[in-house]
Amino acid sequence: MATSLATGQRSLGDPGIGYPLWPPLTAGCPRTSTAEVQYPVEVDFDYGAVPAGFAADARRWPALLPPLLAPGVGEGGTPLVEVEAGVFVKDESRNPTWSHKDRLNRCTVSAALGVGAEGIVVASSGNHGASAAAYAARAGLRCVVLVSEVAPAAVTTFVRAYGAVVLTVPAARRWPLLRRIVDEFGCHPVSSLTPTHTGHPFGPEGYKPIAYEIFAELGVPAAVFVPTGYGELLFGVWKGFDELRRLGVAPQVPRLYSCKPAAGGPLARAVADGVPAAQVPVGPTWAYAIACPVSSYRGVLALRGSGGRPLLLTDDALARAQRRLARAGLGQELSGAAGWAGYHQLRDTAGSGRPNDRPGSGRLDDGTVGGPVVCIATSSGFKDRVTAETEHTVHTVDPDWSAVRRRLLDAGLRPS
C-alpha cells in the first residue's frame, strides 16, 4: 500500500490558512468560523510527489488518503452497472456494511487510532452508525452510537451486532450528548459537533476513490448524480475528480448534482441564497438517511466547482426510482435511490439540464461536456424504513394447483 502524502489540514473558509495534520480539527476551522456558520477543513497533500501512473493503479490511491491506520474490511471496488444505455449505477451497497459510509469510516477510525482514543462516538440513525460500529470493532475500539426514534429496528440491531453501545434519544438531544461524551469519556467524534455541518476532516477524503474508480472504467462522465445528506459524499467525489484534473490525468471535472428530499433541502437553500450553509425545517419524508436540516460548505464548493446544481425530489419520485432500480436487480433503500431519481428528474425536465434528443443515450446536453452518466446508489434496501416498519403477515397459499395457477395469473404471469 502506498504511503500517505497527507501534509496537513487546510481551511475551506480560507484556503490560505493551514494547520498540522494532527490532531484532526473535528469542529472545523477555528479562525474562519463564526457563531452563524462553521467552515470545515480538508486534508491537504503533497501533489508534487504523486507517482506517475497514479490513476491506473488502485494500489497507489492511498497516497491521496489520510494515513490508513485502521484495518480495512474490504471497502471500495464497488461495481459500475449499466442499467440503461449510457447510464451507470455505482452500487455502493456492495461495501461491507452495505453502504458508502464504509469508505468514510476507514478514515475516521484511523484518525481515532492516530490520536490514541479508546473509542469513538457517532450520532446516526442509519448507515453511518452501522459502519462506524463495524470499523471500530475491527480496530479494537469501543463505539457509542446515538440514534433517534426514527431509526429502524433492523438498523439498531445491526449496530448492536458489532458490540456498539446504542442509545436511543430524541433527535435534538443527540449532538449535545455527543459533545458531552467526547468531553467526559474521551471518545473521538466521527460525526459533526457544530451547528452547521463540519463533520470529520478525514472522512470525506475516503470518498475520493469513488471518482478514481469511475474514471478508471469510464473516463470523465458527463454528470454524476449523488444522494446528498450533509454533502460529504458529494464533496469527496468532486475532490477526487478535481485531483485527477489537477494531476493532468483528467481533462475536466464532471458536473455534480446533489439529490435530496424536497421535504428539506438546506443545500438548495444555501445555493439559492448565496450563503456558505443553511438551516431549514424538515417535513415528513421516508428518506430519513438524507433528510438533514443543515448543510455544509462542502456541498456548495462541490456544486460550484463542478458547474452542477441541487435537485429536490419528492418521496413519490424516490419511490419510482427505487422500483426502477429493483427491476434492474439493484435493491436500494429510498435514500440510496436518490441519484437515480435525480437523473430521471433532470432528464425529463426541459431547460438548462434538458436531455440530449436521443432517448436512452445517457447524455446530458449542456453545450460543454458529453459522455456517460453515473448515478451513485448508496445503501441496501434492507435498511429502508418502509421495509423495516412494514408488518409482514404470512399468507399461506392453498397448494391446490388451481389456486396457485390463479395467483400466478393475477400476478401477471402467462402460460407458455
Secondary structure, DSSP 8 states (H G I E B T S, - for coil): -----EEEEEESS-TT-EE-SSS--TT--TTT--SS----EEEEE-GGG--TTGGG-GGGGGGGS----S---S-----EEEEETTEEEEEGGGSTTSBTHHHHHHHHHHHHHHTT-SEEEEE-SSHHHHHHHHHHHHHT-EEEEEE-TTS-HHHHHHHHHTT-EEEE--GGGHHHHHHHHHHHH--EE-S--SSS----SSGGGGGHHHHHHHHHHHSS-SEEEEE-SSSHHHHHHHHHHHHHHHTTSSSS--EEEEEEETT--HHHHHHHHT-S--B------S-GGG--SB--HHHHHHHHHHT-EEEEE-HHHHHHHHHHHHHTT--B-TGGGHHHHHHHHHHTS-STT-B-SSTT---B-SSS--S-EEEEE-BBGGG-HHHHHS---------SHHHHHHHHHHTT----
